[in-house]
Amino acid sequence: MIRCTTGDLEKLLGVKGHIIRYWEKQIPLIQPQRDGTGNFVYSTRDIQLLMRVKHLLYNRKFTIEGALEELYRELSGGREDEKALIAELRSGLINIYLINRKRI
């Protein structure tokens, strides 16, 4: 499982932390945890959901409510093989990003 902080997520998504927090409040599927120091950390699933939310809002021009409905629709059925492949690719890309950010 990949875990990253809010700061890492801001860089990855290109949005400010307060926007990420708003999305978390509006979309209950996103559930970051707190580490021992009280900072939020995000799982691979959280990161994937946030990337999808950003795409739906910014590129597809969904409202936050529409994005939530779309996420539920996507997660409730349909092309499971394609979804699994896309999730695997996203995880790989996130891993590459997190490994490379440590080198910089």
C-alpha positions in Angstrom: 0.0 0.0 0.0 1.3 3.5 -0.9 0.8 6.2 1.6 1.4 9.9 1.1 0.9 13.1 3.0 -1.3 16.1 2.1 1.7 18.0 0.8 2.6 15.1 -1.5 -1.0 15.0 -2.7 -1.1 18.7 -3.4 1.9 18.3 -5.7 0.6 15.2 -7.3 -2.9 16.7 -8.0 -1.9 20.3 -8.5 -4.6 21.5 -6.1 -4.4 23.2 -2.7 -4.9 21.2 0.6 -8.2 23.0 1.4 -9.7 21.8 -1.8 -8.6 18.3 -1.1 -10.3 18.6 2.4 -13.5 19.9 0.8 -13.6 16.9 -1.6 -13.0 14.5 1.3 -16.0 16.0 3.2 -18.3 15.8 0.1 -17.2 12.3 -1.0 -17.3 9.8 1.8 -15.5 7.2 -0.2 -12.2 9.1 0.5 -11.1 8.3 4.0 -7.6 9.4 4.9 -6.1 8.3 8.2 -4.0 10.2 10.7 -0.5 9.1 11.4 1.1 9.1 14.9 1.9 12.9 14.6 -1.7 13.8 13.6 -1.0 14.4 9.9 -3.3 13.0 7.3 -2.0 10.1 5.2 -3.7 8.8 2.1 -3.9 5.2 0.9 -3.5 4.1 -2.8 -7.3 3.9 -3.0 -7.7 7.4 -1.6 -5.2 8.8 -4.1 -6.9 7.0 -7.0 -10.3 8.4 -6.0 -8.9 11.9 -5.6 -7.3 11.7 -9.1 -10.6 10.6 -10.5 -12.5 13.3 -8.7 -10.2 15.9 -10.1 -10.6 14.6 -13.6 -14.4 14.5 -13.3 -14.5 18.1 -11.9 -11.9 19.8 -14.0 -11.9 17.9 -17.3 -15.4 16.5 -17.5 -17.0 19.6 -15.8 -19.1 17.6 -13.3 -20.5 19.2 -10.2 -19.2 17.7 -6.9 -22.6 15.9 -6.6 -22.4 14.6 -10.2 -18.8 13.4 -9.6 -20.0 11.5 -6.5 -22.8 9.9 -8.5 -20.4 9.0 -11.2 -17.9 7.4 -8.8 -20.7 5.3 -7.3 -21.8 4.2 -10.7 -18.3 3.3 -11.7 -17.7 1.4 -8.5 -21.0 -0.5 -8.6 -20.5 -2.5 -11.7 -19.6 -2.6 -15.3 -16.3 -3.3 -16.9 -14.4 -5.0 -14.0 -11.5 -6.1 -16.1 -10.9 -2.6 -17.5 -11.3 -1.1 -14.0 -8.8 -3.5 -12.5 -6.2 -2.8 -15.2 -6.7 1.0 -14.8 -6.3 0.7 -11.0 -3.2 -1.3 -11.5 -1.7 1.2 -13.9 -2.6 4.1 -11.6 -0.9 2.3 -8.6 2.2 1.8 -10.7 2.3 5.5 -11.7 1.8 6.6 -8.1 4.6 4.3 -7.0 6.9 5.8 -9.6 6.0 9.3 -8.6 6.6 8.7 -4.9 9.9 6.9 -5.6 11.1 9.8 -7.8 10.1 12.5 -5.4 12.4 11.1 -2.8 15.3 11.3 -5.2 14.8 15.0 -5.9 
